[in-house]
Amino acid sequence: PESEAPFAIAAALLGVGDAKLRQWLTKRQIVTRHDHILARVNRTQALVIRDSIAKFVYSRLFDWILGPINASLLPTAVDESQTSFVGVLDIYGFEHFEHNSFEQFCINYANEKLQQNFNHHVFKLEQDEYQREQLASWTFIGFQDNQPCIDLIEGKPIGILALLDEESRLEQGSDRTFTEKLYRQFAEQQQSIASAGYFRKPRFSNTAFTIRHYAHDVTYEGDGFLEKNKDTVPDEILDLLCASSFEFVGSLVSASAVPAKSTDGAAKSTDGAAKGTTPEWGSPQQTAAKVAAPTPKATAQLQRRQAPTLTGVFKRSLAGLLSTLAETEMHYIRCIKPNEAKQAWLFEAPMVLSQLRSCGVIETIRISKAGYPSRVPIRTFNERYAVLLGDSIALPATSSDTVSAEEHDICRLILETCLPDRGQYQVGLTKVFFRAGQWAIMEKKRSFLFESSAVVMQKHCRGALVRRSYHIMVAAARTIQRWYRRRLFARKLELLRRMHAVRTIERYYIALQRRRRREVEDKWAMFIQARCRGFEARRRLRQMIEDKRDMDAARARDEADAARRAAENERMRVEQARKDAESERIRAAAQAARAKAQAAAASM
């Protein structure tokens, strides 16, 4: 078959026998109390085993390569000594496809937890601060809390994840029994649980279930949930890899620093970062030496028996991530996709609005408009804006951390003076809260006051400086004028003398030039005349020669014409004589013929 060649290549790279690898890819061993039974697996299960092996080997290679790199970039001593860091978290995008499976379920579960963290950070903490400050006219603004959906997924002991892990540990567990448990637990008992309305059984399916997420209702296909949750490489495959002829493959399988289960790469890396642990890996020779010892193989088998499910690993990884986020100061950047086709200059308003609602931006805008997004401590506010009241108010000197009643009165006086609309601000116990844009108005008035005062000070300072400069400039100008006028008169006198000398020189020079020009003109006139006269004489000579040549030619032509006429006359005369002789000969011949004829006639 066509698949034999790739299969042989894979077996050779792993260092295992073709027959053994084919056997454990298509069969599984069931251990009973008294015997071991080999059962054939179906095509779907065989594909799951194949994919699990690929992910397992890739995961171990990834850790083997990245472990030493991470350890060299961030040694343990440096990692433990660092207390601050700057991190960037790329949050999963909410996924909703035509067919949704276990992968979409995990991603959307992570989105639910991160959205809850966002709600707690933006909404709950915001409004809790309003209540702590005891704002007079504040009423609690409700927002969509997704805690019931999270309880539905991760609740104990009857959450979806708990039921999935329970069904994964059962020998006879299947995707069908898992979905039936979900139907019995949630769809049929909606009135008795807090997450009522978040779980629904589809009308035309017995293997799917629908969860109402914060962004959208998503229907998940239950097929494949158990196999993907187990994500288990069979023990026989692991033993086969441990006995590989390629020692490096055996070292990867039996390494005790990495869990024996193949898990999602993002979940593993996040979980490791949350716990602050870094696997310690040696060189290939060192790890191969570890394989030769019997202890790593026994340790690997023990890990395989105690390995958690993929949802357990993902859940712990997500908990570690949220724990790390809780210790940081978070800032959010929401990325919005303008259109489904990812084309330039194409904006689909319904799609963008749906994303804004899904990620809580609309809710954030609503609560910001209804609340007080700008706030400043009262003492800082008084120190900054008391100048707006002029010199009539003196700030009290106090070293206590509590805000006194006098400071509250000064704060309210400043606000009433600068912001007549009392609905645009609230004075709390320790802070002043402003509606959107009001703090900017206060800053603008303060800046205008400082700018006006600066303009007045600049006006007087600049006037004094300009007047002093003006007097200095006038005295200097008069001195310069005196010096300049004396110098100007001397220069004019020198210029007049020079102009007189120039005119005299110019007069003599012009006369000299005129004489020289007249001599040159006379010389050239005589030269031109001689040339012209010579040219005219030569022209007349040529004309006379041509006239004589014409006369000689005419005389020759006349003599030639006369000779030609004489020759022609002679020729005509000779021709006439010849014609006359011919006529005579013909006449004589005719007479002779007549005479002969007459003689002949007479003789007859």
ABEGO torsion letter per residue (X at the ends): XAAAAAAAAAAAAAGBBAAAAAAAAABBBBBBAABBBBBBBBAAAAAAAAAAAAAAAAAAAAAAAAAAAAAAABBAAAAAABABBBBBBBBBBBBBBABBBAAAAAAAAAAAAAAAAAAAAAAAAAAAAAAAAGBAABBBBBBBBAAAAAAAAABOAABAAAAAAAAAABAABBAAAAAAAAAAAAAAAAAABAABGABBBBAABAABBBBBBAABBBBBBABGAAAAAAGBBBAAAAAAAAABABAAAAAAAABAABBABBBBAAAAAAAAAAAGBBBBBBBAAAAAAAAABAAAAAAAAAAAAABBBAAAAAAAAAAAAAAAAAABBBBBBBBBBABAAGBBGBBBAAAAAAAAAAAGAAAAAAAAAABBABBBBAAAAAAAAAAAAEAABBBBBBABABBBAAAAAAAAAAAAAABABAAABBBBAABBBBBBGAAAAAAAAAAAAAAAAAAAAAAAAAAAAAAAAAAAAAAAAAAAAAAAAAAAAAAAAAAAAAAAAAAAAAAAAAAAAAAAAAAAAAAAAAAAAAAAAAAAAAAAAAAAAAAAAAAAAAAAAAAAAAAAAAAAAAAAAAAAAAAAAAAAAAAAAAAAAAAAAAAAAAAX
